[in-house]
Amino acid sequence: MSGRLVWNHSTHLPGLIPILNKLINVAGIQTVTPAVLSRSKSNAPTFQLKVSVPIRGGYKLIARKGKTCQEVFVITPLSQVDLEGAIALLLDR
């Protein structure tokens, strides 16, 4: 059974939605919610998706591309190491 992708914003980081569509198919992922889109001072030349901090029931991720970043909330019982491993596989690293 796959997780659920919540669409609560009209704008997303370029390339984020295809990655999140793959992430919801990872065993243990229950809900993925893209959140605040903002600008950063530093430049990320390639798309990045990193675990930031634990939240109740899951983790907050930060997606970055160029000078734009977006928070993504993931509800999952997976450990941080398992989630980081799943993300690394999705990003082909």
Residue pairs with C-beta under 8 A, 6 or more apart in sequence:
2 24
2 25
2 29
3 23
3 24
3 25
3 26
3 29
3 30
3 31
3 32
3 76
4 24
4 30
4 31
4 32
5 17
5 20
5 21
5 24
5 32
5 33
6 31
6 32
6 33
6 34
8 33
8 34
8 35
9 34
9 35
9 37
11 37
12 34
12 37
12 70
13 34
13 37
13 47
13 63
13 64
13 65
13 68
13 69
13 70
14 65
15 47
15 65
16 34
16 47
16 49
16 63
16 65
16 70
16 72
17 34
19 47
19 49
19 63
19 90
19 91
20 32
20 34
20 72
22 90
23 29
23 32
23 74
23 86
23 87
23 90
24 32
26 86
26 90
28 76
28 77
28 78
28 82
29 74
29 75
29 76
29 78
29 86
30 58
30 75
30 76
30 77
31 58
31 73
31 74
31 75
32 72
32 73
32 74
32 75
33 72
33 73
33 74
33 75
34 63
34 70
34 71
34 72
35 70
35 71
35 72
35 73
36 70
36 71
37 68
37 69
37 70
38 68
38 69
38 70
39 67
39 68
39 69
40 64
40 67
40 68
40 69
41 67
42 67
43 66
43 67
44 64
44 65
44 66
44 67
44 69
45 66
46 65
47 63
47 64
47 65
47 91
48 62
48 63
48 64
48 65
49 61
49 62
49 63
49 64
49 72
49 87
49 90
49 91
50 61
50 62
50 64
50 84
50 87
51 59
51 60
51 61
51 80
51 83
51 84
51 87
52 59
52 60
52 61
52 62
52 71
53 59
53 60
54 60
54 80
55 73
57 75
57 76
58 73
58 74
58 75
58 76
59 73
59 74
59 76
59 80
59 83
60 71
60 72
60 73
60 74
61 71
61 72
61 73
61 74
61 87
62 69
62 70
62 71
62 72
63 69
63 70
63 71
63 72
64 70
74 83
76 83
78 86
